Amino acid sequence: MQSANDHSVRPHWLRVLIIGRRPKATLARIVVLVATCFVTFKFILLPIRIEGVSMLPTYHDRQINCVNRLAYLRHEPQRGDIVSVRLSDPGGIANPSVMFMKRIIGLPGETVSFRSGRAFINGQPLDEPYVKFSCDWEKEPVQCSPTQYYVVGDNRSMAFNFHTQGRAERDRIIGKLFL
């Protein structure tokens, strides 16, 4: 036979479902989870929303993604990497959250040009399988300094004048696209 006291010792099923049988352990797990999420999304993975069509068809307008801020701790950015580039100075007062998402095609010290819609690096055509839309861009050679990378979007069907592209200083490259 069960006494009335035995029933009061067992936790109510809703309480068990929400906070578990050991509330202190559950609270400790929640604190660790919140701290981990805060550190991850404040200092390591920066969530961004893509706005615009410059990276079509690789990435679409209004798509959510993350930038890995630790990607370049052990090595420098590579050709083909999709990176987030900060518009304002790293310590500047202008809106620090406005960034471009572009693909690196030119490395420091290289010369980048466009002829008949094709990208050329140091006079050699660049193989770009990610470019799906043809274009007619013409751009005289531009030399990257030892601290600059040449970045451009994948959607080359846009007129050259309307496409944000060009040299980006290394200290403005925030990180590599995570997903």
N, C-alpha and C positions, 0 to 999 in steps of 0.2 A: 504494500500500500504506500501511496505517496502522501506525504504530509503537505500542508500548505506552505511550509518553509522551504521545501525542496523546489517548488515552482518559482519562488521569489529569488532563488540563488541563480537560476539560469537566466542569462540575458534575453531580453526580448529580441525576436528574430530581426526586426527592422534595425535595431541598434547594432546587432552583430553584422548585418549587411553593410551598414554605413561606416562604422568605426572599428569593426572587428572585435575579437574577444579580448584583445589587449590594447586598450586605448592609448597608453603611453608609447607603445611600439608603433602604433599607427601614426601618432603625432610626430614621432621622430622621423618616420619615413616621409611624411608630408614635408617637414622642414628641409630634409635633405633634397627631396625632389624640387622644391621651390628654389632652393639655393643653386642647385645644378642648372635648372632652366634659366635662372637669372644670369649666371656666369656665361652659360653657353650662348644665349641670345643677345647679351650685351657686349661680350668681348670676343667671341669666336665666330659664331654664325650670325651674320647680319641679314635679317629677312628684307627682301626688296620686292617691289611690284614693278613689273615691266610696263612702261608706258610708251606707246608708239610702235611703229612697224619696221624700224630699222634693222631688227634681227630676224625678220621673217625669212624663211619658214622655220628656222631653228627654234625660235621662241616667239610666242604670240603676245599681242597687246593684252594687258591686265593680268598676265600670268604671274603667280607668286613663286619666288625662288629664294635661295639663300646664297650669300657670298661667304666663302671661307677666308677669314682674315688671317689665318695662320698658314695658308698655303705656300707663301713665299718666305718662310723663315729660314729654310735650308737651301733653297735655290731661287734663282731669278725667274721671272716669267718667261715662257717659251712661246714660239710662234704657234698660232692656232689656239692658244688659251683664250677663253672668254672671261673677261675681267670687268670689274666695276671700277670706274674712274671718277674720282671726286672732282666736281667743277671748281669749287672754291679752294683757297689755300687751306692746308690742314689745320692751321690755327686761326683761320680767317673768321670774320664776323658774318659773312654771307652765309646763306642757308647751307649748312654742312651736310644735310641729308639728301641734297640733289646730286645724283650720280648718273653717269652714262654706263650702259652695259655694251661693250664692244669686243671684237675679236682682235687679237694682236696679229699683225701680218709683218711688221717691220721691227727688227731688233736694234739695239744701240749700235750706232756706227754704220748702219746700212742705208742705202738710198732706195726710196720707194717712188714708183711712178705708175701711172695708168695709161695704157694705150689700147684703143679699140675695145675698151671695157675690161681689159685684163690687167691684173696687178703684176708689176715687175719689181723684183728685188735685185739690186745691183745689176740691172740689165737683163736678168733671167726671168722668164715667166714663172709665176707662182702657181702651183697646183692647188686649187681651191674647190674640192668636191662639195663643200657645204653651200656654195653659191649656186642657187637654183634658177635665178632670174637673170636674164642677160641685160647688159647695159652698154652704153656708148661713152663711158667716162674717158676723158682725156685730161691728164695732169702731168705737168712737167716734173722731173725728178726732184725729190725733197730729201735732204740728208738728215738723219737722226743723230743727235749729239750722243755722247757716251752715257747720258742719263735719260734718254728718251726712247719711247716705243711708238710705233705707228699703229694706230687702232682705227678700225672701220667696222661698220655693221655688215651683216650677211645679205641684206636686201639691197642689191645694187640696181634694182629697177627704178629707184628714185633718182631724180635729177641730182647731179653732183653738188649743185649749190644748196640743195635742201637737205643734204645728208651731212650730219655732224660726224666728222672724221678728222684725223690728223695726228700730230705728235702729242704724246702725253708724257709728262715727267714721271719718273719712277715713283717719287714720293706721293703722287696723286693716285696711283694704282692701289686700291684698298684691298683687293683679294681676288681670288678665282671663284667663278661660279661653281656652286657645290653640286647642284642637281641638273 
